[in-house]
Amino acid sequence: MGLKGFVEGGIASIVAGCSTHPLDLIKVRMQLQGENAHVHATPAQLGAQIPVSGPPRRVGPVAVGMRIIQQDGAAALFSGVSATVLRQTLYSTTRMGLYDIMKTKWTDPETGTMRLWKKIGAGLIAGGIGAAVGNPADVAMVRMQADGRLPALQRRNYKSVVDAISQMAKNEGVGSLWRGSSLTVNRAMLVTASQLASYDQFKEMILEKGVMEDGLGTHVTASFAAGFVASVVTNPVDVIKTRVMNMKVEPGKAPPYAGATDCALQTIRTEGVMALYKGFIPTISRQGPFTIVLFVTLEQVRRLLKDF
């Protein structure tokens, strides 16, 4: 039974990850908007809060998507999709499988339900372990998605997720594969707790109140609500994670950010608190469809595999 949960979760996650990859790529590009100005500023400029340049003009998700297509072609929207497949295989398969095991163990046998705090606890544990396993693929995915926004001479030009991971290990050390891992773990704990726990909670509420029967309508409604909750909870951590993972560390030079806290402080100081909600529209635009595809696929896979 334990292994079955991993297989079901893995299949659903890969389908959801690949189908919403372009939205994820646009989200990453938007989260990096306005970063270059303060990353390349001097400490004196930052300390004195002297603007390095005028405030950067923020571009919406549709404009970002159109620019990518115009500059690099439609195929560029799937930059880093190999890393997405590996990330979902490692991270999401682990978190979905572990959550399923804990849900089975912690569900009250008499009522057939699990208390909300237990769902959240199971999500936090499963998400944290899954993220630690999948971090190298996550770093590779962020870098491959962000590469196209750099000038041609500065691009890393990774050929695939395997090439990205091997180049990072060779040029920056094996430790670089776990860069931003504390953020990845924190974000994954929040995503899994808010996404899986709220989906189960919304689904139970819909069925208990007799709003709808257990079918596609219930699955879509519960999963969209879960996607919204997950987006609101995780966007600030996601912005910082993207920036820390994408930073370019040059030999002999101090890294642009000393860590996650420094990145958050620099971002707030130079771009304002709402910069932590950069890319929120593409986040919800991606998290909503991702969560819907994830849970609808998961429910269908469960039906197909129920006799195994």
N, C-alpha and C positions, 0 to 999 in steps of 0.2 A: 504493500500500500504506500509506503514511504516513497519508493522510487517512482511510482506512478504520478505522484504530485509534482515531482521535479520535471518529468517528461511533459506533462500537460502544461505546466507553467512555462517551460522552455519554448515549446511550440508557439503558444499564444504570444509570448514576449517577442520572439523573432519576427513573427508576422506583423505585430503592432509596431515594432521598432523600424522595420524596413518601410512600411507603408507611410509612416509619418516623418521619415528622415529629412526631407526637404524643409519641413517646418522647424525641425530641431536645428538645422544648419542656419536658417534665417535668424532664429533666436540667439544662437551663439554670436553671429555677426553683429546683431543689435546690442548685445551685452558688452561688446568690445568698443562700441561707439564712444568717442570722447576720451578714450584711454590714453592714446599716444601723447596728447599734450602734456599730461602731468607725469607720465612715466619717464619722458625725456627731459623734464624740467630739472633744474638744479635744486639742491636742498635749500639754498638761500631763497630762491624764488618761491618754493613751497612754504618755507617757514614764514616769509613775509607776506604770503598769500597774494603775491603779485600774479595777475593772470598771465599765463605764458602766451596765450593768444585769445582771441574772442571766443565766447562760448560756442562750442561746436553745434552745428545745425543737426537736429535729430531727424532721422529719416524713418518712415514707417515701414512695416513689414512687406507691404506690396511693392514699394519702391526698392527695398533691399533685394527682394526676389527678382524683380525686373532687371536690376543692375547686374546681378550675378549672371542671369541668362544672356544679357547683352554683351558682357565682357568675356565670359567663358563658355557660353552655350548652356542649353538646358541640362545636359549631363552633369554639369558642375553642381547642380542641386543635390546630387547623390555623392558628392565628395565625402570620403570617409565612411561609406556604407559598409565596407568590409569590417571596419572597426566597430560599427554598430552591431553587426551580426555576432562578432566575438564578445562584445560587451554584454549583449542580451544572453548569449550562451552561458557566460560565466556568472554575471551579476544577477540577472533576473531569474534564471533557472534556479540558482541557489536560494534567493530570497523567497520565491514563490513556493518552492519545495519545502523549505524550513517552516514557512508560515502555515502551510497545509498540515505539516506534522504536528505543530503546536496547537493548531485549531482542533485537530482530531483529539489530542490529549486533553485539552483544556475545556472542551465543550461539555456542558452539563448533560449527562446521559438521560436525565428525566425530562428536561424541557427541550433538549436538542439545540439550545442556544448558548452563546458565550457572552459574558459581560463585556461592556465596551472597554473597560480599562485593561482587560485581558487581551482583547484584540489589539489595542494600542501597544501593549507590552510585547506581544508576539511580533508585531510589525517592526518595532524598534530593534529587537534582537535579530530578526531575519534580515532586515535591511542593512544593518551594520556589518554582519558577516558577509553578505553578498557583495557589498561595496569593497570590502578589503580584498576579496578574491578577484573582482573585476577591475580594479583601479588602473592597471597598465593599459587595458583596452580603452578605458575612459579618457586617459591622458592622450592616447593616440587619436581617438575620435575628435576631441576638442581641437587638437593641432591640425588635423587633416581638414576639418571644417573651416578653421580660421585662416588657413594658408592663402586662400584666394584673395584675401583683403590686403595682403602685403605686396609691396613693389616686387616686380619679377626677380630682382637680384637677391632679395631677402627671403624668398620663399624656401621652405624646407623640401618641397617636392617629393614627399614620401610616395612610393609606388603603391604600397598596400599597408595594411595594419601590421603585417609581419616585418616589413621594411622599416616602418615607423618605430616599432618596439626595439628592433635590433640596432638601428641608428642611435636611438636615445641611450640605450645601454652602453654602446661603444663610445659615443661622444660626450655624454654627460654623466655616465656611471649608472649602475643598476638602480641606485636610489631615486633617480629621476622618474622611474616608472611608478613610483609611489608619491610623486609630487602632488601636493594638495589632497593626500589621502585622508587627512583628518576631516577636511571639508566634504570629501566624497562620502565618507562614512556618516558624518552628521546629516548631510542632505539625504542620503539613502535611508537613514533611520526615519527622518521626517516624512519622506515620500512614501515609504512602505507603510508606516503607521497611519498616515493621513489617507493614503489611497486604498489600501486593502481593508483597513479597519472601517473606514467610512463607507466603502462599497458594501461590505457585509451588513453594516448597520442600516444604511438606506434601504437595502434589499429586504431586510427583515421587517423594517417599518412599513414598507409598501405592501408586503404580503400579509402582515399582521392586521393592518387596517383595511385590507380587502380592496385597496385602490385598483390593483391589477393582479392578474394571475402570474404564476412563475413562467415567464416567457420572454420573448425578445423585447417587448415594450418595457418590462421591469428592468431587464439587464441594461438597456440603453439609458434609461432614466437614472438608475442608481450609479452607473459608471460615469455619466456626465457630471452628476453632483460630486462624486468622489474626485474627479479630475479638477473641478473648480477648487475644492478644499485643498488638494495637494498643491495647486499652483500658488495660492495665496500664502500657504505655509512655507514653501520652499524657495520662492523666487530670490530673496536676498542672499541666501546661502549659495544659490546657483550662480549668481552674478560674480561673487567673489571667487568661487571655485573655477569658473571659466577663465577669469583673469590670471589667477595664480598658475593654473595649468598651462596657459598660453604664453606666459612670460619667457622672454629670451634671456638666458643667462650666458654671458660672454666670459671666457677665461680672463682672470685678473681684474674683473670689474664686479662691483657689488650688484646683486640682483635688484631688479626694479622694486620688488616687494620683499621685506624681511620675513613675511609670513602672512597668514590669513587676516590677523588683526590689523597689521600694518596696511594691507591692501584695502580693508574695509574703511580704515581711518582716512587714507589718502583719497579714496573714492568719494567719501562723504565730504571731506574738506574742499575738494576741488570741483565736485559736480553736484553736491547737495544730497540729502538723505534719500530723495526719491530716485536717485541713480541706482539704488539697490532694487528698484522695481523696473529697471530698464529691461526691455524685451518681455514685459508682462503680457502684452497682447499676443505675440507669437508663442509665449509660454502656455497661455490658456488655449490658444488656437492649436497648439501641439498636444498639450496635456489632455485636453478634452477628447479629441479624436483618438489619441494613443490609448487612453483609459477605456474608451468605448470599444475600440478594436480589441484591446487586451482581454477585457472581461467577456465580451460577446464571443470571441474566438475560444476563450477558456471554457465557457459553458458548453459550446458546441463540441469541443475536443473531449470534455468530460462525458458527454452523451455517447460519443463514438467509442470511447474506451471504457465505458461503465462495466462491460462484461469481462474486462481483463483483470 
